[in-house]
Amino acid sequence: MDFSYSRIETFKQCPLKFKYNYLEKPEIPPSTTIESFLGTIVHSTLQKLYEDLKYSKLNSLDDLLSFYYKQWDSEYFKTQITIVKEGLSPENYKQTGKEFIKNYYEKYKPFNQGKTLGTELKFNLQISDPETSCVYNITGYIDRLTLVSDNFIEIHDYKTNNVPKTQEQIEKDAQLPLYAIAVKKLYPFVEKIDLVWHFLSGNLELRTSKTNLELEDLKKEFIQHIKDIEKAIEFNEFPAQTSALCDWCEYKVVCPMKAHELKTKDLEKNEFLNEPGVQLVNKYAEIEEKRKQIVGELDKQLEKLKEAIIIYSQQNNLERIVGANASLLIKQYENVKIPDKGTKEREDLENLIIQNNLWNDLSDLSYYKLSRSLGYHMFSKELDSQIRKYIETTKIHRFYLSQKK
């Protein structure tokens, strides 16, 4: 199997979507979201701009918008387009794309920032796992590759998503750094590679670069993600992972997490209430609510009973009380509250424990071990007294019920 940034991101986003998209390919009506369609048409328009520039043809903004409109109109009805956001029409998105292109054109004209080496440039990259010697093939498409000078290349990527990423987010983004690894192999003479994101919704350009060490670390991350995918394939484990992106997923009609919701979404009230799955869930919710009420009432009765048992055991100096068919053991423990981390009291207590060579014994100041050590008088009287200056203690009771033999 070939791998790509988008395939790996799909698996990370939702393993089940990866299975549907790249392995099973279930038969569902072909469709795409309006956001995806908008991105495709905008990309093809900017591709035309830079491809024509390679032949010394500079399209005017009107020429470019005319191409954009023709592409939109000719492609829109070729597949089912889904609009998730309520209150928006295809025309709203069409005009949004127009603004993307217009703002980009005005910002970068006359487009003399470098020589275009390629647009929608496909690459194949082989990376090997040093542990297993397995070689993996990574594929991808670079929106635009620009030669700025003899040893300086820029990798450009256009993003049409509604919210631009921040500089901090792109520093962690793996897509263009992966492309940089491929470019280094394609053009070994290159000394400098800039990674450039164009967030068209904000007319924003963000850029960064990566060191060779950072790119090597990225390879290791990709290899691990690939191993995760291979393991999922081996054991056929592809759990659905729900998120806000589910509404835009083309596979929700067959997804076990979303299919029933989609099936019943548009039913009339009577039809909805009579649907078998809806009836089962309603009945379950009804019984579960009754169970909670009963358990809650029993818990209240049990707490009152425990209070009476504790009083009785203390008044009669008893730890074990017998009934007709069972006996009850009542044990009293000391519960310790340690000062919160970051406080001076916590720091002083930790220093006290360390100075007495008890840090390892107490598992880095474990609540359980400290409580147990105090309860069993495992410290000297002096140390016990010093520790108790920093802690709060409360008495708790535990009940152990045993059936008579």
C-alpha positions as CSV (number, residue, x, y, z in Angstrom):
1,M,0.0,0.0,0.0
2,D,1.2,3.5,-0.8
3,F,0.9,6.0,2.0
4,S,0.4,9.8,2.0
5,Y,0.0,12.6,4.5
6,S,-3.8,12.7,3.9
7,R,-4.1,8.9,4.4
8,I,-2.2,9.1,7.7
9,E,-4.2,12.1,8.8
10,T,-7.4,10.3,8.0
11,F,-6.3,7.3,10.1
12,K,-5.4,9.6,13.0
13,Q,-8.8,11.4,12.6
14,C,-10.9,8.3,12.4
15,P,-9.6,4.7,11.8
16,L,-13.0,3.6,10.5
17,K,-13.0,6.3,7.9
18,F,-9.6,5.2,6.7
19,K,-10.9,1.7,6.3
20,Y,-13.9,2.8,4.3
21,N,-11.9,5.2,2.2
22,Y,-8.9,3.1,1.3
23,L,-9.8,-0.5,2.0
24,E,-13.4,-1.5,1.9
25,K,-14.8,1.3,-0.4
26,P,-18.5,0.7,0.5
27,E,-21.0,1.5,-2.2
28,I,-22.5,4.8,-1.3
29,P,-24.0,7.6,-3.5
30,P,-21.0,9.7,-4.7
31,S,-21.0,13.1,-3.0
32,T,-18.6,15.8,-1.8
33,T,-19.0,18.7,0.6
34,I,-19.3,22.2,-0.7
35,E,-16.1,23.1,1.2
36,S,-14.1,20.4,-0.6
37,F,-15.7,21.4,-4.0
38,L,-14.7,25.1,-3.4
39,G,-11.2,24.0,-2.5
40,T,-10.9,22.0,-5.7
41,I,-12.1,24.8,-8.0
42,V,-9.9,27.4,-6.3
43,H,-6.8,25.2,-6.6
44,S,-7.4,24.6,-10.3
45,T,-7.8,28.3,-10.9
46,L,-4.5,29.1,-9.2
47,Q,-2.9,26.2,-11.0
48,K,-3.9,27.8,-14.3
49,L,-2.5,31.2,-13.2
50,Y,1.0,29.7,-12.6
51,E,1.0,27.2,-15.4
52,D,0.3,30.0,-17.9
53,L,3.0,32.1,-16.3
54,K,5.5,29.4,-17.2
55,Y,4.7,30.3,-20.8
56,S,5.0,34.1,-20.2
57,K,1.2,34.5,-20.2
58,L,-0.1,36.6,-17.3
59,N,-3.9,36.2,-17.0
60,S,-5.8,39.3,-15.9
61,L,-7.9,39.1,-12.8
62,D,-11.0,39.1,-15.0
63,D,-9.6,36.2,-17.1
64,L,-8.9,34.2,-14.0
65,L,-12.4,34.8,-12.5
66,S,-14.0,33.9,-15.8
67,F,-12.1,30.6,-15.7
68,Y,-13.2,30.1,-12.1
69,Y,-16.8,30.7,-12.9
70,K,-16.7,28.3,-15.9
71,Q,-15.1,25.6,-13.8
72,W,-17.6,26.0,-11.0
73,D,-20.6,25.9,-13.3
74,S,-19.4,22.9,-15.4
75,E,-18.4,20.8,-12.4
76,Y,-21.0,21.6,-9.8
77,F,-23.8,19.2,-11.0
78,K,-21.5,16.3,-11.8
79,T,-21.8,15.0,-8.3
80,Q,-24.0,15.4,-5.2
81,I,-22.8,18.5,-3.3
82,T,-23.6,18.6,0.5
83,I,-23.9,21.8,2.4
84,V,-23.7,21.2,6.1
85,K,-23.9,24.7,7.4
86,E,-27.5,25.9,7.6
87,G,-28.5,29.2,5.9
88,L,-25.8,29.1,3.3
89,S,-26.3,28.6,-0.4
90,P,-24.0,27.5,-3.2
91,E,-23.8,31.1,-4.4
92,N,-22.4,32.1,-1.0
93,Y,-19.6,29.7,-1.4
94,K,-19.1,30.7,-5.0
95,Q,-18.7,34.3,-4.0
96,T,-16.3,33.3,-1.2
97,G,-14.1,31.6,-3.8
98,K,-14.1,34.7,-5.9
99,E,-12.9,36.8,-3.0
100,F,-10.1,34.2,-2.3
101,I,-8.8,34.5,-5.9
102,K,-9.3,38.3,-6.1
103,N,-7.4,39.0,-2.8
104,Y,-4.6,36.5,-3.7
105,Y,-4.2,38.1,-7.2
106,E,-4.0,41.7,-5.8
107,K,-1.5,40.6,-3.1
108,Y,1.0,38.8,-5.4
109,K,0.8,40.4,-8.8
110,P,2.8,40.6,-11.0
111,F,3.8,37.2,-9.7
112,N,7.6,37.7,-10.1
113,Q,8.5,36.1,-6.7
114,G,10.3,33.2,-8.4
115,K,10.2,30.6,-11.2
116,T,7.5,28.0,-11.0
117,L,9.0,24.5,-11.3
118,G,5.6,22.8,-11.1
119,T,2.0,22.9,-9.9
120,E,0.1,19.9,-8.5
121,L,3.5,18.2,-8.7
122,K,3.2,14.5,-7.8
123,F,6.1,12.9,-5.9
124,N,7.0,9.4,-4.8
125,L,9.2,9.2,-1.7
126,Q,10.7,6.0,-0.3
127,I,11.6,6.0,3.4
128,S,13.0,3.0,5.2
129,D,12.5,1.8,8.7
130,P,16.0,1.3,10.3
131,E,14.7,-1.3,12.7
132,T,13.1,-3.6,10.2
133,S,14.6,-2.4,6.9
134,C,11.1,-2.2,5.4
135,V,10.7,0.5,2.7
136,Y,7.5,2.5,2.6
137,N,6.4,4.5,-0.4
138,I,5.0,8.0,0.3
139,T,3.1,9.9,-2.4
140,G,1.8,13.4,-2.5
141,Y,1.0,16.5,-4.5
142,I,2.7,19.8,-4.1
143,D,0.4,22.7,-4.9
144,R,3.3,24.8,-6.2
145,L,7.1,24.5,-6.2
146,T,9.0,27.7,-6.8
147,L,12.7,28.3,-7.5
148,V,13.6,31.6,-5.8
149,S,17.3,31.4,-6.5
150,D,19.9,28.8,-7.5
151,N,19.8,27.0,-4.2
152,F,16.6,28.2,-2.7
153,I,13.1,26.6,-3.2
154,E,9.7,27.4,-1.7
155,I,6.9,24.8,-1.3
156,H,3.5,26.5,-1.5
157,D,0.2,25.2,-0.3
158,Y,-3.2,26.8,-0.6
159,K,-5.7,26.4,2.2
160,T,-9.4,27.3,1.8
161,N,-10.6,26.3,5.2
162,N,-12.6,28.9,7.1
163,V,-10.2,29.4,10.0
164,P,-6.5,30.0,9.3
165,K,-4.0,28.2,11.4
166,T,-1.6,30.1,13.7
167,Q,2.2,30.2,13.4
168,E,2.4,27.9,16.3
169,Q,0.1,25.4,14.6
170,I,2.0,25.4,11.3
171,E,5.3,24.8,13.2
172,K,3.7,21.5,14.3
173,D,2.1,20.7,10.9
174,A,3.7,17.7,9.2
175,Q,2.4,18.1,5.6
176,L,4.8,20.5,4.1
177,P,7.8,19.2,6.0
178,L,7.0,15.8,4.5
179,Y,7.1,17.5,1.1
180,A,10.4,19.1,1.9
181,I,11.9,15.6,2.4
182,A,10.8,14.7,-1.1
183,V,12.1,17.9,-2.6
184,K,15.5,17.4,-1.0
185,K,15.7,14.1,-2.9
186,L,14.4,15.6,-6.2
187,Y,16.8,18.6,-6.0
188,P,19.8,17.6,-3.9
189,F,21.6,20.9,-4.7
190,V,19.0,22.9,-2.7
191,E,20.4,24.5,0.5
192,K,17.3,26.3,1.7
193,I,13.6,25.2,1.6
194,D,10.9,27.5,2.8
195,L,7.4,26.1,3.6
196,V,4.7,28.5,2.7
197,W,1.0,28.2,3.7
198,H,-1.5,30.5,2.0
199,F,-4.7,30.7,4.1
200,L,-6.9,32.3,1.5
201,S,-9.8,33.0,3.9
202,G,-7.7,35.5,5.7
203,N,-5.4,36.5,2.8
204,L,-2.7,35.3,5.1
205,E,0.8,33.9,4.3
206,L,2.6,31.9,7.0
207,R,6.0,30.3,6.5
208,T,8.6,28.3,8.3
209,S,11.5,26.0,7.5
210,K,12.9,22.8,9.1
211,T,16.4,21.5,9.9
212,N,17.7,18.2,8.7
213,L,17.3,16.8,12.3
214,E,13.7,17.9,12.4
215,L,13.0,16.2,9.1
216,E,14.7,13.0,10.3
217,D,12.4,13.0,13.4
218,L,9.4,13.5,11.1
219,K,10.4,10.4,9.2
220,K,10.4,8.4,12.4
221,E,6.9,9.7,13.3
222,F,5.6,8.8,9.8
223,I,7.1,5.3,10.1
224,Q,5.3,4.8,13.5
225,H,2.0,6.0,12.0
226,I,2.4,3.5,9.2
227,K,3.1,0.7,11.6
228,D,0.0,1.6,13.5
229,I,-2.0,1.4,10.2
230,E,-0.4,-2.0,9.4
231,K,-1.3,-3.3,12.8
232,A,-4.9,-2.1,12.4
233,I,-5.0,-3.9,9.1
234,E,-3.5,-7.1,10.6
235,F,-6.1,-7.3,13.4
236,N,-8.9,-5.6,11.5
237,E,-9.3,-3.0,14.2
238,F,-10.7,0.3,12.9
239,P,-12.8,1.9,15.6
240,A,-15.0,4.9,14.7
241,Q,-13.8,8.1,16.3
242,T,-16.5,10.8,16.5
243,S,-15.7,14.5,16.3
244,A,-17.1,17.7,14.9
245,L,-15.9,16.6,11.5
246,C,-18.4,13.8,11.4
247,D,-21.0,16.1,9.8
248,W,-18.8,16.5,6.8
249,C,-17.9,12.8,6.4
250,E,-19.3,11.1,3.3
251,Y,-19.4,7.7,5.1
252,K,-21.8,8.7,7.9
253,V,-24.6,6.9,6.1
254,V,-22.9,3.6,6.8
255,C,-21.0,4.5,10.0
256,P,-22.2,2.6,13.1
257,M,-21.8,5.8,15.1
258,K,-23.9,8.0,12.9
259,A,-26.0,5.9,10.5
260,H,-29.1,5.6,12.8
261,E,-29.1,9.3,13.7
262,L,-29.0,10.1,10.0
263,K,-31.7,7.5,9.2
264,T,-34.1,9.0,11.8
265,K,-33.2,12.7,11.4
266,D,-36.0,13.6,9.0
267,L,-38.7,11.3,10.2
268,E,-42.1,12.8,11.3
269,K,-42.7,12.7,15.0
270,N,-45.0,9.7,14.9
271,E,-42.7,7.8,12.6
272,F,-39.7,8.7,14.8
273,L,-41.3,7.5,18.0
274,N,-42.4,4.2,16.3
275,E,-39.0,3.4,14.9
276,P,-37.7,0.2,16.6
277,G,-34.3,1.5,17.5
278,V,-35.8,4.7,19.0
279,Q,-38.3,2.7,21.0
280,L,-35.5,0.5,22.4
281,V,-33.4,3.5,23.5
282,N,-36.4,5.3,25.0
283,K,-37.3,2.2,27.0
284,Y,-33.7,1.7,28.2
285,A,-33.5,5.4,29.2
286,E,-36.7,5.1,31.1
287,I,-35.6,2.0,33.1
288,E,-32.1,3.4,33.7
289,E,-33.7,6.5,35.2
290,K,-35.9,4.4,37.5
291,R,-32.8,2.4,38.5
292,K,-30.9,5.5,39.4
293,Q,-33.8,6.7,41.6
294,I,-34.0,3.3,43.4
295,V,-30.2,3.1,43.8
296,G,-30.1,6.7,45.0
297,E,-32.8,6.1,47.6
298,L,-31.0,2.9,48.8
299,D,-27.7,4.8,49.0
300,K,-29.3,7.3,51.3
301,Q,-30.7,4.5,53.5
302,L,-27.3,2.8,53.5
303,E,-25.5,6.0,54.6
304,K,-27.9,6.4,57.5
305,L,-27.4,2.8,58.5
306,K,-23.6,3.1,58.3
307,E,-23.8,6.1,60.7
308,A,-25.8,4.1,63.2
309,I,-23.4,1.1,62.9
310,I,-20.4,3.4,63.5
311,I,-22.0,4.9,66.6
312,Y,-23.0,1.5,67.9
313,S,-19.5,0.0,67.4
314,Q,-17.8,3.0,69.1
315,Q,-20.2,3.0,72.1
316,N,-19.7,-0.7,72.6
317,N,-16.0,-0.8,71.6
318,L,-16.6,-3.3,68.8
319,E,-14.9,-3.9,65.4
320,R,-17.0,-6.9,64.4
321,I,-20.8,-7.1,64.8
322,V,-22.8,-10.3,64.0
323,G,-26.2,-10.6,62.4
324,A,-28.4,-13.6,61.7
325,N,-26.7,-14.8,58.6
326,A,-23.7,-12.4,58.2
327,S,-21.1,-10.5,60.2
328,L,-19.8,-7.0,59.6
329,L,-16.2,-5.8,60.2
330,I,-15.8,-2.1,60.7
331,K,-12.3,-0.7,60.3
332,Q,-11.2,2.8,60.9
333,Y,-8.5,4.4,58.8
334,E,-6.6,7.7,58.8
335,N,-7.1,9.5,55.5
336,V,-4.2,11.9,54.6
337,K,-4.6,15.2,52.6
338,I,-1.2,16.3,51.3
339,P,-0.5,20.0,50.4
340,D,-1.0,20.8,46.7
341,K,2.0,20.8,44.4
342,G,3.6,24.1,43.9
343,T,2.9,25.3,47.5
344,K,5.6,26.1,50.0
345,E,4.0,23.5,52.4
346,R,4.3,20.8,49.7
347,E,8.0,21.7,49.0
348,D,8.8,21.7,52.7
349,L,7.2,18.3,53.2
350,E,9.0,16.8,50.2
351,N,12.3,18.1,51.5
352,L,11.6,16.6,54.9
353,I,10.9,13.2,53.3
354,I,14.0,13.4,51.2
355,Q,16.2,14.4,54.1
356,N,15.1,11.3,56.0
357,N,15.9,9.0,53.0
358,L,12.2,8.0,52.6
359,W,11.4,9.4,49.1
360,N,11.7,6.0,47.3
361,D,9.9,4.2,50.1
362,L,7.0,6.6,49.7
363,S,6.8,6.3,45.9
364,D,7.5,10.0,45.4
365,L,5.1,11.0,48.2
366,S,2.3,8.6,47.4
367,Y,-1.0,9.4,49.3
368,Y,-1.6,5.7,49.9
369,K,1.9,4.9,51.2
370,L,2.1,8.0,53.4
371,S,-1.3,7.2,54.9
372,R,-0.3,3.6,55.5
373,S,3.0,4.5,57.1
374,L,1.4,7.0,59.5
375,G,-1.4,4.6,60.3
376,Y,1.0,1.8,61.2
377,H,3.4,4.1,63.1
378,M,6.3,3.3,60.8
379,F,8.1,6.6,61.5
380,S,9.7,7.7,64.7
381,K,7.6,9.8,67.0
382,E,9.7,12.9,66.2
383,L,9.4,12.4,62.4
384,D,5.7,11.5,62.7
385,S,5.1,14.7,64.6
386,Q,7.0,16.8,62.0
387,I,5.1,15.2,59.0
388,R,1.7,15.9,60.7
389,K,2.5,19.6,60.7
390,Y,2.1,19.7,56.9
391,I,-0.9,17.4,56.4
392,E,-4.6,17.2,57.3
393,T,-6.0,13.9,58.5
394,T,-9.6,12.6,58.7
395,K,-11.0,9.4,60.0
396,I,-12.8,7.2,57.5
397,H,-14.6,3.9,58.0
398,R,-14.7,0.9,55.8
399,F,-17.2,-2.0,56.0
400,Y,-16.5,-5.6,55.2
401,L,-19.5,-7.9,55.1
402,S,-19.0,-11.7,55.4
403,Q,-21.6,-14.4,55.2
404,K,-21.7,-16.9,58.1
405,K,-20.7,-20.4,57.2
